[in-house]
Amino acid sequence: MKTHYHLKRNQSFCPTVSLDKLWTLVSEQTWANAAENKTGAAPIIDVALLGYYKVLGKGKLPKQPVIMKAKFFSRRAEEKMKGVCVLVLCSRKAK
């Protein structure tokens, strides 16, 4: 077993949510307005405000445009969101 001096457990804390659960985080009224409004403004889903940091690529997204904000996105999630998401905001630092 490796000895850790000054171990910071919060660095590994990263609650996740999958793509198929994203629309359950917003209200039904927001979802209905997004379905009706094909050309207007896309709804904003801020995953970090809802308590999740990372978006995983499990499941499918509906073909409704959406703006998504999160700290991290998995590779599969980015691939699946290309046709649906208008803008993906990621707050991780570029190296």
MOWOTA-V449936 format. One record per backbone hydrogen bond with DSSP energy under -0.5 kcal/mol. CO is the residue of the C=O (numbers start at 1). NH is the residue of the N-H. E is the energy in kcal/mol with one decimal. If there is no record, write none. Layout:
CO&NH&E / CO&NH&E
//
This chain:
3&5&-0.6 / 4&7&-0.5 / 7&9&-0.7 / 8&11&-0.9 / 9&12&-1.3 / 10&13&-0.9 / 12&14&-0.6 / 15&53&-2.6 / 15&54&-1.9 / 17&56&-2.8 / 18&21&-1.3 / 19&22&-1.2 / 21&24&-0.8 / 22&25&-1.4 / 27&31&-1.7 / 28&32&-2.4 / 29&33&-2.4 / 30&34&-2.0 / 31&35&-1.7 / 32&36&-1.9 / 33&37&-2.3 / 36&38&-1.2 / 43&45&-0.5 / 43&67&-2.8 / 44&46&-0.6 / 45&47&-1.0 / 45&69&-2.6 / 46&50&-0.9 / 47&52&-2.2 / 48&51&-1.1 / 53&71&-1.0 / 53&72&-2.3 / 54&17&-1.9 / 54&56&-0.5 / 55&74&-2.4 / 56&19&-1.1 / 58&20&-1.6 / 65&43&-0.6 / 66&68&-0.5 / 66&86&-2.3 / 66&87&-0.8 / 67&45&-3.1 / 68&89&-2.6 / 69&47&-2.5 / 69&48&-0.6 / 70&91&-1.0 / 72&55&-1.9 / 74&78&-2.0 / 75&79&-1.9 / 76&80&-2.3 / 77&81&-1.7 / 78&82&-0.6 / 79&82&-0.6 / 81&84&-0.6 / 81&85&-2.7 / 84&66&-0.8 / 87&68&-2.1 / 87&89&-0.5 / 88&90&-0.5 / 89&70&-2.2
//
